[in-house]
Amino acid sequence: MKTSPAPSPAGRWIKTLAGYRAFQPFPLPPVIAWTPQLVRVLSQADRLLGRLAGEGRRLPNPHVLIRPFVRREAVYSSRIEGTQATLGELLAAEAGATPGRSPEDLREVGNYVAALEHGMKRLKQLPLSLRLVRELHEKLMTGVRGDHATPGEFRRTQNWIGRPGCTLADASYVPPPPDDLLEHLGRWEDFLHDETIPPLVHAALMHYQFEAIHPFIDGNGRVGRLLITLCLCARGVLPEPLLYLSAFFEATRHDYYDGLRGITERGDWAGWIEYFLNGVARQSEDALSRAERINQQLATWRNDFAGGGSKVPLQLIDLIGANPFLTPRETERRLGVAYNTVMRAIVALEAGGVLAKVGDGKRDRVFCARAILDILDEPARLVPEPSLTHHRKSRG
């Protein structure tokens, strides 16, 4: 990442009355040195995100794809914080399977899903605000490890970041003291409604500042990543929550934290923005590729079973688009058809290579459309698609 030739300080360190040093971020926006490289990266990210948004508007039922994408984001964002649940485990549990993973891990990831879905619903009723941020935190932290951290409440004590067991004296970062917290949050909330800045740059700045303020005892990283998607939807850049950056952040975790530190320590806004925009470009490509392949696979299966006498196999294929796992009992409940009818459809889909039984359970049978799960579970792409690289080279 290239640094800005003229850094704009992100804030200042103060010595508190208690004797420790804390960081006081300056109000946004900073002065950004717009190098040709940064302009080019912004243009590319805008273009690819526009393609993704256009695909989202064309989808006949975008919720079919949004549901597994939301869960993928929840898994990767939670993984950054140390939660080990996999996407397959989460989807299987939601389909009605008995969890094999620690219930606490699955609950943490499930809370992330609930918080994001709550945020999207609330955006139709109120703007991005501190009130909504508190609601997101409450959804995220209630009933999980860390619920001691007053879910839905801004901190009233000092927190800090550092190695396990460190103290305020040797912490690597100390955010603003609690007495100054509301002032910083008020300025941050004002910035949320600043529409003079390109939306992607706005989201990058918003995310850094939220993490610098660190307004909660726990859960700041997850809430901050949730806010990226909500911010882009609130600005109208995305019609639906199709873009998520946590997989990119998790795969480039060292660069993610280095980018945030680079602003605090050196005022390297350009370095962080370039990293963030590269993430938007790569994840837009990634989401487009996954969406196209899932839609193609579902269309092939629908065509294969379109001539049958029963509509139930087609209904199961629609369910598979939202969650590649299913159990007979949960499917019976969702479709409102007889258990034997569901089983006949499952057997037909098994014979057609759509579904396969997973696990050894006899009573709690679980089936999976492995082709869909494999698409969802692929690692994040960290380099441009070959077609994009070729396109850039061909333009000289």
N, C-alpha and C positions, 0 to 999 in steps of 0.2 A: 504494500500500500504506500503510495506517495504522500508525503506530508505537504501541508500548505506552506507556501513560501512566506506567508505573513500570518503567523498564528494569532488567533483571537483568544485570549485567556478565557477558560471556562468558569473560573471562580477564584476564590482565595482561601487560604488556610488561616484559621483563627485559633488562638489559644483560649480555651474556656476557663471559667473560674475554677473548675474542678482540676485544671492542670493538663488536660489532654488537648490535642489538636483535632479540629473538625473542619470539614470542607463546606464552604458556602458557595453554591453555584450562582453565577450571575444570571439575570433574566435572559430568556431567549427572545429573539434570535441573535446568534453571534454574527460577526462579519465573516463571510466565507469567500475565500479566494477561488474564483471560478476559472480553473485551468482548463485548457482544451481537453485534457484527459477526463476531467470530471464532467464536463458538458457532454462528451461522447458517451460516458457510462450512463448518465441520466437519460439521454436520448434512447439508448438501447433498452434500458429498464422500462421506460415509458411505453416503448413500442411493444415489447413482449407482454407487459401487463395489459395493454390495450387488446392484444390478441386474446388473452385469457378472459378478459371481461366480455369480449364479443362472443366467445364460445359459451360463456355462462348465460348470455342473453338468448342464445339459440337453442339451448338445451330444452327439450320439451318438459322435462321434470328435473330441474337442477338439484332438488333435494335428494334425489337418488345418489348423486355423486358427492354432495356436500356432506352427507352424514358420515361416510367412511373417511373423508378428508379431514373433517373435524376431529375424528377419533385418532387419526394419524398424528395430527398436530398435538393433541393432548398427550399421547405417548412420548413424543420426542421432547416436548417442553418439560414434562415431568422427569424424563431421563436426565436432562441437564442438571436437575436438582438431586439426582441419585435414586429415583424410583425406577425399579427394574421391570415393571410389567411390560409385556410385548403387545403389539397390535392384535395378534391372533388371540391372545388370552383375553384381552378386553372384548373383542368382538364375539368370541365364543361365550363369554359370561353374559353378555347382553342378549345373546340368542337363547339363553336359558340353560346353558351347560353349567355343571358344577365347577367352580373355579379351582384350578390347580395351583395358582399363584396365591401368595399372601393376600387376604382380603383387604388389608390396609393399603397395599400398593394399588390394587384395582380401585379402591375407593378414592384414592388421591387422583388417579387418572379420570375416574368418573366425575369427580367434582370439577375438574378442568373442563370437561365436556359441558357439564351443567352451567358453569359460569359463562362460557362462550355463547351458548344458546340463549342464556338469560340476557347477555349483553346485546345480542342481535335483536331480540324481541324488544328490549327497552329502548333501543335506538329509534324505534318507531314512535316512541312516546316522549322522549326527552333527549337533549343533546349530550354529547360526551361531557362529563362533569365530575367533580369530586364525589357527588352523591352516587353516581353510577360506579365509580371506582370502588367506593366502600361496599356497594352491593356485590360487585364482582369478587372482592376479597372475602366477603362473608360466604358466598357460594363455594368458593375455592377451599376455604380453610375449615369449615364446620365439620366436625366429626372425624378428622384425620390427625395424623401426627403434626403437631404444630398448632392445634386448636387452642392451646394455652395462649397463643399470641393474639388474643382478643379479636376474633374474626369480625370484619366489618368496621373496625375502629383504627384510626390512625394512632401511631405509637405515642406514648407519654413518657417513655424512657429512652435513653441513648442506646442505639444498636451500633454494630460495627461489622466489618468483613475481614476475615483473615484465616489463618490455619486453625484447625481444631485445637481448642484449648488456649488460644491466644487471648489477650486482654486488650483493653483500650490503649494501654501503653505501647503494645507492639503490634496492633492491628495494621493491616495493609491499607485500609480505607475506613474513615469515620465520617458518616454523613452529617448533615446539619443537626445541631442540638434540638431537643424537643420544643424548647421555648421559641425557636425560630421556624419551626416546621410549617405552621399554617401560613406564614408569610410566603415561604417558597412555594407551597402548594397553590396559593392564590395566584401567584404569577404564572405558574405552570398551567393552571386552568385557563387563564386569560390567553395564553399561547395556543391552547387547543382550538380556539376559534379564530386564529389568525389565518385567513385564506389568501394572503399575499404571497405565500411561499409555495413552490411546487409541492403537490401532495406527498410524493415519495420522500423528498428532503424533509418536509414537515414531520413525517412519521419517524424518520431517523433521529431528528433532533428531539422529538417528543420522548422517544424511548430512552435515549441517553439521559435526559434530564430527570425522568422518573426514577431511573436506577441511581442517579447521583443523589436525589433527595431521599430515597429509600424510606418511604413513609410508614411502612408496616414493620412490626417485629419480625415477621416471617412471611414468605410468599411474594416478595417484591419482584423476583425474576419472572415468575409465572404470570403475575398480573401485568407486568410490563410487556411481556410478549403477547398476551391477549389483546392488549391495547393497540398493537400494530394493526391487526386485522380490523378491529373496530374503527380505528382512525381512518383507514382507507375506505371502508364502507360508508362512514359518516360523511366523508368528502365526496362521495359519489363516484369514486374511481372504480370500485368494484360493485356490481349489482348484487352479488351474493358472496359469502365468505369462502372464496375458492383459493386464496393465496395464504400460505403459512410459511414462516421463516424458521421455525424451531428446528426442523430437520437440517437445514443449512447451518444454523448456529451450533447444533450438537455435533455435526460432522467437522466443523471448523472451530471447535470450542476455544482453542488457544487464540486464534485470530479474533474471535468475538470479544473475549476479555481484554486482549491487547488493544483492540480498537476503542473500547470504553475507557481503558486506562490512559490511552494516548491523548484523549481529550482532556482528562483531568490533569495529567502531568505536563503536557506540552501544548495544549490548545490545538491538537491536530484534528480539527473538524473535518477537513477534506479527506483524511485517511479513513475515518469512521464512515463518512457518507459514501465514499467509493466502495468500501467493503459492504455496506448495507445495500447499495444499489446493485452490486454484483449478486448478492443474495436474492434480491427481487427478480433479477433477470434469470438466474439459474432456476429458481423455484417456479417461476412462471412457465418456463420451458418444461420443467418437470411435471407440473400439474397438467399442462396441455397434453403432454405425451401420455400420462396415466389416464386422463379423461377420455382421450381418443381411443386408446386400446381397450378400456373397459366398455365403452359404448359399442365398439366393433364386436367385442366378444359377446355382449348381451344380444346384439342384433343377430349374430350368427345363430345363437341358441334359440332366439324367438322364431327365426325362420325355420329351424330344424323341427320345432314342435308346433308350428302354426297349423298344420293339417290334422292334428289329433282331434279326437272327439271331446276331450275335456279341456276346459280353460285353466284348470288348476296348475298344470305344469308351467304355463305362461305366467300365472300369478306368482309361483315360486321363483321364477327367473327374475321378476321385478323385485321381489324381496332380496334376492341374492345381490342385486345391484347396490342395495343399501347396506347389506351385511352378508358376506360370503358364508357365514355359519348359520345353520338353522337346526332346531330340534323339532320333532314331530308335534309334541304337546304345545309348544309356544306357537308353532305355525297353525295348528288347529285353532288356537285361541284368536290369533290375528286375522285369519281368513274367515272364521266362522263357518267352517265346513267340517264334516265328520272326520274322525281320526283315520279311518280306513281309506277315505278318499285322499287324504294327505299322504298316507303311506304309499298308495298306488302311484301318485305323482312323483314321490321321492324315488321309488324303484325305477320308474321310467327315466328320470333324470340320471340316476346311477348308470343305467344301461346305456344312456347316451353320452356318458363321459362328462357330464356336467358336475355331478356330486360324487363324493366319496365319503364313506364312513370314517370317522376319526375316533380314536380311543377304543377301549374294550367294553364300555358300559353296555349293558343289555337293556336296562330300564331307562337310563338317561342317555339315549342315543343322540349323537351329534354328527351332523353331516357338513361337509365343507366344499365350496366351489374353489378348488385350489388355484385355478387359473386366475381368478379375481384376486384372491389373497396374495398370490405371488406378485401381481402388478402393484398392489398397495404396499407390499412389504419390501420392495426393492430399496436399496440404499439411495440416498439423495445424490443427484448429479451435481458435481462441483465444477464441471467444465462445460463450455458451450456445446450444444448439439452440433454434430459434424456439418449439418446443412447450414447452420448459422455461421460457423467458421468459414465454410466455403463461400458463403454469400459475402462475408466481409472481405475476404481475399480477392474475390472477383471484382470488387469495386475499387481495388487498388489501394 
